[in-house]
Amino acid sequence: MIVTDQHKVRVSREHARELMRQMILIRRFEEKCAELYSQEKIRGFLHLYIGEEANAVGVMQALTADDAIVATYREHGHALARGLPATAVMAEMFGKRTGCSRGRGGSMHLFDIARRFYGGNAIVGGGLPVAVGLALADKMRGLARVTCCIFGEGAAAEGEFHESLNLAALWRLPVLFVCENNLYAMGTSLERSESVPDIRRHAESYGIRSEVVDGMNVVDVEVAVRHAAESIRLGEGPRFLESHTYRFRAHSMFDAELYRDKAEVEAWKLRGPIERFTEWTLANNTLHGDDIAAIEVEVAAIIDVAVRFAEQSDWEPVADLLRDVSTPRDDTGAPP
């Protein structure tokens, strides 16, 4: 049994393997993206999720297929954990027409309507009002669904953060706010940007039930999200989780990372989500070394297929560039 601060949780061998497989898939996918970015096969901005895998996997394990996800721009891990195929995600990273957003979104705008994955959002805090709107629609239609909105702690300084929490509380909307607090909003530490660095207290000021969870422990995250989602489905209003996590890589591939000490990064790596879960599963004979080695082989094959798929996929034809783009028209309805 895994013992957390509040719960005793029994994890089956099958479930432990799936948690491990998903976290390793995210880690290896991100590492490959960093390599491909250096080769200029992936362009634009790239924000890696390495170190935060437990949060994405734990959150998605606790939600249903009917629930909605609104993510941040560091959303590759969320997309993979939600079940988006690695092929479609990698093709989108390349900007190919076979990508999940037809190559038009790129790294920060992954989207899949069939999986109710309503995208990453390049605007800090930009997903919060969208999540409130989705949750309001579900409530008005009488649907027992949860909208989960994931964002970084830097969003707490944005106006839409406070506006969204206020409306969610006021209207008792079925929305779960999950703040991935990795301590640094771009290059600024939380202590230097927030007079109240305990983000959950911001939510409590609006009367929203909130708690802190160890975002480096995949089981803790899953348990916390399951309990929060159950409360929301019972009509008890929105919930807020502050997940304490840490990114092992720079804010983005353009970040020189001069704002934090290397020793701090190394110390956090020692308690990384994959490393901790590996240690626990091996110590308790839930998984064995052969199991983890087999997962690595399985994931390597998935990544290889995804890269080949992206490389062999076509670019969007120039003739289609105005598809889905509205154009101005004159009084007769004809384009100028």
C-alpha positions as CSV (number, residue, x, y, z in Angstrom):
1,M,0.0,0.0,0.0
2,I,1.1,3.6,-0.7
3,V,0.7,5.7,2.4
4,T,0.1,9.4,1.7
5,D,-0.6,12.2,4.2
6,Q,-4.3,11.6,4.2
7,H,-5.0,8.3,2.5
8,K,-3.9,4.7,2.4
9,V,-4.2,3.6,-1.2
10,R,-3.9,0.1,-2.7
11,V,-2.4,0.1,-6.2
12,S,-2.7,-3.0,-8.3
13,R,0.1,-4.3,-10.4
14,E,-1.8,-3.4,-13.6
15,H,-2.6,0.1,-12.5
16,A,1.0,0.7,-11.3
17,R,2.2,-0.4,-14.7
18,E,-0.1,1.9,-16.5
19,L,0.9,4.9,-14.3
20,M,4.6,4.1,-14.9
21,R,4.0,3.6,-18.7
22,Q,2.3,7.0,-19.1
23,M,4.9,8.9,-17.1
24,I,7.8,7.3,-19.0
25,L,6.0,8.0,-22.3
26,I,5.7,11.6,-21.5
27,R,9.3,11.8,-20.3
28,R,10.8,10.1,-23.4
29,F,8.4,12.1,-25.8
30,E,9.6,15.4,-24.3
31,E,13.3,14.3,-24.5
32,K,12.8,13.4,-28.1
33,C,11.1,16.8,-28.8
34,A,14.1,18.6,-27.3
35,E,16.4,16.7,-29.6
36,L,14.2,17.4,-32.6
37,Y,14.0,21.1,-31.7
38,S,17.8,21.2,-31.7
39,Q,17.7,19.7,-35.2
40,E,15.2,22.5,-36.2
41,K,12.5,19.9,-37.1
42,I,10.3,21.5,-34.5
43,R,10.1,25.3,-34.7
44,G,8.6,28.1,-32.6
45,F,8.3,27.9,-28.8
46,L,8.7,24.7,-26.9
47,H,7.9,24.3,-23.2
48,L,8.9,20.9,-21.9
49,Y,7.0,19.0,-19.1
50,I,10.0,17.0,-17.9
51,G,9.7,16.6,-14.1
52,E,6.0,17.2,-13.9
53,E,4.7,13.9,-15.3
54,A,3.0,12.8,-12.1
55,N,0.5,15.7,-12.3
56,A,-0.7,15.0,-15.8
57,V,-1.0,11.3,-15.3
58,G,-2.6,11.5,-11.9
59,V,-5.2,14.1,-13.1
60,M,-6.2,12.2,-16.2
61,Q,-6.5,8.8,-14.4
62,A,-9.1,10.3,-12.1
63,L,-11.3,11.9,-14.8
64,T,-13.8,10.3,-17.2
65,A,-14.0,10.5,-21.0
66,D,-17.0,12.9,-20.6
67,D,-15.1,15.4,-18.6
68,A,-13.4,18.3,-20.3
69,I,-9.8,19.4,-20.1
70,V,-8.4,22.9,-20.6
71,A,-4.7,23.0,-20.4
72,T,-1.8,25.5,-20.4
73,Y,0.9,25.9,-23.0
74,R,3.1,23.3,-21.3
75,E,0.5,20.7,-22.3
76,H,2.2,17.9,-24.2
77,G,2.1,15.7,-21.1
78,H,-1.6,16.4,-20.5
79,A,-2.4,15.6,-24.1
80,L,-0.6,12.2,-24.0
81,A,-2.1,11.3,-20.7
82,R,-5.5,12.2,-22.0
83,G,-5.0,9.6,-24.7
84,L,-4.1,11.7,-27.7
85,P,-2.0,9.5,-30.0
86,A,1.7,10.2,-29.9
87,T,1.6,10.3,-33.7
88,A,-0.9,13.1,-33.9
89,V,0.9,15.1,-31.1
90,M,4.3,14.7,-32.8
91,A,2.9,15.7,-36.2
92,E,1.4,18.8,-34.6
93,M,4.8,19.6,-33.2
94,F,6.2,19.4,-36.7
95,G,3.4,21.6,-38.0
96,K,2.1,18.8,-40.3
97,R,-1.5,18.5,-41.5
98,T,-1.9,15.1,-39.8
99,G,-1.4,16.8,-36.4
100,C,-4.2,16.9,-33.9
101,S,-4.7,20.6,-34.8
102,R,-4.0,20.0,-38.5
103,G,-0.6,21.6,-38.0
104,R,-2.0,25.0,-37.2
105,G,-1.6,25.0,-33.5
106,G,1.9,23.7,-32.9
107,S,3.4,23.0,-29.5
108,M,1.2,25.4,-27.5
109,H,-2.2,24.6,-29.1
110,L,-2.9,20.9,-29.0
111,F,-6.6,20.2,-29.4
112,D,-8.8,17.1,-29.7
113,I,-12.6,17.6,-29.6
114,A,-13.3,13.8,-29.6
115,R,-11.4,13.5,-26.3
116,R,-12.8,16.7,-24.9
117,F,-9.3,18.1,-24.8
118,Y,-9.9,21.8,-25.4
119,G,-6.4,22.7,-26.0
120,G,-3.4,24.3,-24.6
121,N,-3.4,28.1,-24.5
122,A,-0.4,30.4,-25.2
123,I,-1.9,33.2,-23.1
124,V,-1.0,32.9,-19.4
125,G,-4.3,32.2,-17.6
126,G,-6.2,32.3,-20.9
127,G,-7.8,28.9,-20.3
128,L,-9.5,29.8,-17.1
129,P,-12.5,31.7,-18.6
130,V,-12.8,29.0,-21.2
131,A,-13.1,26.4,-18.5
132,V,-15.7,28.4,-16.6
133,G,-17.7,28.7,-19.8
134,L,-17.6,24.9,-20.5
135,A,-18.6,24.2,-16.9
136,L,-21.5,26.7,-17.1
137,A,-22.7,25.0,-20.3
138,D,-22.7,21.6,-18.6
139,K,-24.6,23.0,-15.6
140,M,-27.2,24.7,-17.7
141,R,-27.7,21.4,-19.6
142,G,-27.9,19.4,-16.4
143,L,-24.9,17.2,-17.2
144,A,-22.9,15.6,-14.4
145,R,-19.6,16.4,-15.9
146,V,-16.4,18.0,-14.6
147,T,-14.3,20.6,-16.4
148,C,-10.7,20.4,-15.3
149,C,-8.6,23.5,-15.9
150,I,-4.8,23.2,-15.5
151,F,-2.5,26.2,-15.3
152,G,0.7,27.4,-13.7
153,E,1.1,29.5,-10.6
154,G,2.1,32.5,-12.7
155,A,-1.6,32.7,-13.8
156,A,-2.5,33.7,-10.2
157,A,-1.2,37.2,-11.0
158,E,-3.6,37.6,-14.0
159,G,-7.0,39.2,-13.8
160,E,-8.9,36.4,-15.4
161,F,-7.7,34.0,-12.6
162,H,-9.6,36.0,-10.1
163,E,-12.6,36.7,-12.3
164,S,-12.9,33.0,-13.2
165,L,-12.7,31.8,-9.6
166,N,-15.2,34.4,-8.5
167,L,-17.8,33.4,-11.2
168,A,-17.2,29.6,-10.6
169,A,-17.8,30.1,-6.8
170,L,-20.7,32.5,-7.4
171,W,-22.5,30.1,-9.8
172,R,-21.3,26.9,-8.1
173,L,-20.0,25.6,-11.3
174,P,-18.6,22.0,-11.8
175,V,-15.0,23.1,-12.5
176,L,-11.8,21.7,-11.0
177,F,-8.9,24.2,-10.9
178,V,-5.5,22.5,-10.8
179,C,-2.6,24.8,-10.3
180,E,0.8,23.3,-11.3
181,N,3.0,25.3,-8.9
182,N,6.5,24.7,-10.2
183,L,7.8,27.8,-8.2
184,Y,8.9,29.8,-11.2
185,A,6.6,31.8,-13.5
186,M,9.1,31.9,-16.4
187,G,12.2,33.3,-14.7
188,T,10.5,34.9,-11.6
189,S,10.3,33.0,-8.3
190,L,6.9,32.9,-6.7
191,E,8.2,34.7,-3.6
192,R,9.2,37.7,-5.7
193,S,5.9,38.0,-7.6
194,E,3.1,37.1,-5.0
195,S,2.6,38.8,-1.7
196,V,0.6,35.6,-0.7
197,P,2.6,32.8,-2.2
198,D,0.2,30.1,-1.0
199,I,-1.9,30.0,-4.1
200,R,-4.7,27.9,-2.6
201,R,-5.4,30.8,-0.2
202,H,-6.4,32.9,-3.2
203,A,-9.1,30.2,-4.0
204,E,-10.2,30.1,-0.4
205,S,-10.8,33.8,-0.5
206,Y,-13.6,33.1,-3.0
207,G,-15.0,30.4,-0.8
208,I,-13.7,27.6,-2.9
209,R,-12.6,24.4,-1.1
210,S,-8.9,23.9,-1.8
211,E,-6.0,21.7,-0.8
212,V,-2.3,21.2,-1.6
213,V,-1.1,18.0,-3.1
214,D,2.4,16.5,-3.7
215,G,2.6,16.9,-7.4
216,M,5.7,14.6,-7.5
217,N,3.6,11.7,-6.3
218,V,1.3,10.3,-9.0
219,V,-0.9,8.4,-6.6
220,D,-1.4,11.4,-4.3
221,V,-2.5,13.4,-7.4
222,E,-4.9,10.8,-8.6
223,V,-6.5,10.4,-5.2
224,A,-6.9,14.1,-4.6
225,V,-8.4,14.6,-8.1
226,R,-10.8,11.7,-7.6
227,H,-12.1,13.1,-4.3
228,A,-12.4,16.6,-5.7
229,A,-14.2,15.3,-8.8
230,E,-16.7,13.3,-6.7
231,S,-17.5,16.4,-4.7
232,I,-18.1,18.4,-7.9
233,R,-20.4,15.8,-9.3
234,L,-22.4,15.9,-6.2
235,G,-23.2,19.5,-6.9
236,E,-20.9,20.9,-4.1
237,G,-19.4,23.6,-6.3
238,P,-15.9,24.1,-7.7
239,R,-12.7,22.7,-6.1
240,F,-9.1,23.9,-6.3
241,L,-5.9,21.9,-6.1
242,E,-2.5,23.4,-5.7
243,S,0.0,20.7,-7.0
244,H,3.6,21.3,-5.8
245,T,5.8,20.2,-8.7
246,Y,9.0,21.2,-10.4
247,R,10.2,21.4,-14.0
248,F,13.7,19.9,-14.5
249,R,14.3,21.8,-17.8
250,A,14.3,25.6,-18.5
251,H,11.0,27.5,-18.9
252,S,11.4,27.1,-22.7
253,M,14.1,26.1,-25.2
254,F,14.9,29.9,-25.4
255,D,15.5,30.2,-21.7
256,A,19.1,30.6,-20.5
257,E,18.0,29.6,-17.0
258,L,20.1,32.1,-15.0
259,Y,17.5,32.6,-12.2
260,R,17.8,29.3,-10.2
261,D,20.7,27.4,-8.7
262,K,21.8,24.2,-10.4
263,A,22.0,22.5,-7.0
264,E,18.3,23.2,-6.4
265,V,17.4,21.6,-9.7
266,E,19.5,18.5,-8.9
267,A,17.9,18.2,-5.5
268,W,14.4,18.2,-7.0
269,K,15.5,15.6,-9.6
270,L,16.3,13.2,-6.7
271,R,12.6,13.2,-5.8
272,G,11.3,13.1,-9.4
273,P,8.0,11.4,-10.0
274,I,9.3,8.6,-12.1
275,E,12.3,8.0,-9.8
276,R,10.1,8.0,-6.7
277,F,7.4,5.7,-8.2
278,T,10.1,3.3,-9.5
279,E,11.7,3.1,-6.0
280,W,8.3,2.4,-4.4
281,T,7.1,-0.2,-6.9
282,L,10.4,-2.1,-6.8
283,A,10.6,-2.0,-3.0
284,N,7.1,-3.4,-2.7
285,N,7.4,-5.9,-5.5
286,T,4.5,-4.3,-7.3
287,L,6.7,-4.0,-10.4
288,H,10.1,-5.5,-11.2
289,G,13.1,-4.4,-13.1
290,D,12.0,-6.4,-16.1
291,D,8.6,-4.7,-16.1
292,I,10.2,-1.2,-16.3
293,A,12.7,-2.4,-19.0
294,A,9.8,-3.7,-21.0
295,I,7.9,-0.4,-20.7
296,E,11.0,1.5,-21.9
297,V,11.1,-0.8,-25.0
298,E,7.4,-0.3,-25.6
299,V,7.7,3.5,-25.3
300,A,10.8,3.7,-27.5
301,A,8.8,1.9,-30.3
302,I,5.9,4.4,-29.8
303,I,8.2,7.4,-30.1
304,D,9.9,5.9,-33.2
305,V,6.6,5.4,-34.9
306,A,5.5,9.0,-34.0
307,V,8.6,10.6,-35.4
308,R,8.4,8.6,-38.6
309,F,4.8,9.5,-39.0
310,A,5.5,13.2,-38.5
311,E,8.4,13.2,-40.8
312,Q,6.5,11.4,-43.6
313,S,3.3,13.5,-43.2
314,D,2.5,16.3,-45.6
315,W,2.4,20.0,-45.0
316,E,-0.9,21.7,-45.4
317,P,-1.4,22.9,-49.1
318,V,-1.0,26.6,-49.7
319,A,-4.5,26.5,-51.3
320,D,-6.0,25.6,-47.9
321,L,-4.3,28.3,-45.9
322,L,-7.5,30.4,-45.7
323,R,-9.7,27.4,-44.8
324,D,-11.6,28.2,-41.6
325,V,-10.4,31.8,-41.6
326,S,-13.1,34.4,-41.9
327,T,-12.5,37.1,-44.5
328,P,-14.1,40.6,-44.6
329,R,-17.0,41.1,-47.0
330,D,-18.7,44.1,-48.6
331,D,-22.4,44.9,-48.4
332,T,-23.1,42.4,-51.2
333,G,-21.6,39.6,-49.3
334,A,-18.7,39.2,-51.7
335,P,-15.1,39.1,-50.5
336,P,-13.2,42.3,-51.3
